[in-house]
Amino acid sequence: MAADGLRRTPLYDRHVALGAKMVGFGGFEMPVQYTGINDEHRAVRSAAGIFDVSHMGEFRLAGPGSLAFLQRVTINDVATLEVGQAQYSAMCYSDGGLVDDLLVYRRSDHYLLVVNAANIDQDFEWLQSNAAADYTLENISDQVALLAVQGPASRGIVAQVLGAELDTLEFYHCRETRVHGRDLLVSRTGYSGELGFELYTDPETAPRLWDDLLSAGEAVGLQPAGLGARDTLRLEMKYCLYGQDITAQTNPIEAGLGWITKLDKGKFIGSQALTRVKEEGPRRRLVAFVMQERAIPRPGYTILAGDAPVGRVTSGTQSPTLNQGIGLGYVDRPFAKAGSGLEIEIRGKRARAQVVKPPLVKGTSLLA
Amino acid sequence: MNIPTDLQYTKDHEWIRREDDLAVLGITDFAQGELGDIVFVEFPDVGATFKQGEVFGTVEAVKTVADLFMPVAGEVVEVNSGLEDAPEQVNSDPYGLGWMVKVRIADSSQLDDLMGASEYKELVA
């Protein structure tokens, strides 16, 4: 552990050796960039990038009561999940506010839950406080390192290093394999909007795997990419970031996560409140917008329609792909339609923005 | 990190080069490194006057935004319009092509408040 109380991933030394700029994020000391956010972002959109996302938390859930428990604590329908499949989901408080968003993997004899770094302890306590019968829940975050290889060239790189065929690994599916004599889980998931793979390994294997992937990818333009590019990439896709776009004060319906909110699967924590939101219609909606002039929206900025404040920016950046300011924010429902003209108040001035249908960047390799 | 010895510096990580009664300003190599990829510099109007320490513009990077503070009181006589199309020059050449504004110095005694290279080097060490 570093002096300032931040934890380090097994790849810390690799990042420092590559000259990364390190920052605190979710309680971990993480690389925000190596060569520059724009450069790394473009590498992922055009070739591939490798990310250390070992700060993410992992929980292992096993036992006959696992499915019933997951159906109660997550909002998506876990019953539809087949062995070897992953599901994007969320956990909600009884008032419908979000505890966290997560991935649920169904493995042959257990479930793997992947949660946000900043929420590991809080999620685990919340799950324990809602305990049911006949399962064991274990926080295995310290035993798991996670690498993400994302980009149109990712499949060839990962296949070469794992010595495995990945053409038949479908979107949101995972497969077990072995590397350096150790078990590894390869999953076709990510947070970039591109074709991509996430590799769950152990802390001892992670640095060797990182090196293998970097050297295998060098010829096709693979670059190490930091949290800065991870953020701009996910923003271009309107993927939510917990703590900004979704929080305990927002619900999944207004956040545009109605598609993972399976109100007809039976009762779950938050289902009553969310059914009411769905029936009445949310008061506001999380929208994606593009600036119509040279300006960059930032979290907290006020969104206006005419002279009236109608919302607030939750995430914003300069899109490295579009070369325009882009953002996400909650706006009152009448202004949430694609095409709506809004204004963002930036340091006392107003800049024009337009609501657009996500993703903001189209035609990526996601389903390639 | 590049800290030219012929410039003066502020604690806000700006540099200043005196050219007779004019001063050329920009942000330091350290500052551009901390900000990361710079995508937009918001300039004041030519002819605008500022007090020492007043905000005269902003630098937008992908990840963050930072105010620019006037190191010495004066009137803006020129802005670096080259940065409109190539703001990345602030990253690649902060003391050259990445300069930001030129001001007519109102009170040259304020230059005494600024740091020399060795003092600034200690600040960012």
Interface residues (C-beta under 8 A of the other chain):
Chain A: K21 V32 Q33 G36 I37 N38 D39 G228 D231 T232 R294 A295 I296 R298 T317 Q318 P320 R347
Chain B: G33 G36 D37 V39 F40 T58 E60 V62 K63 V65 N91
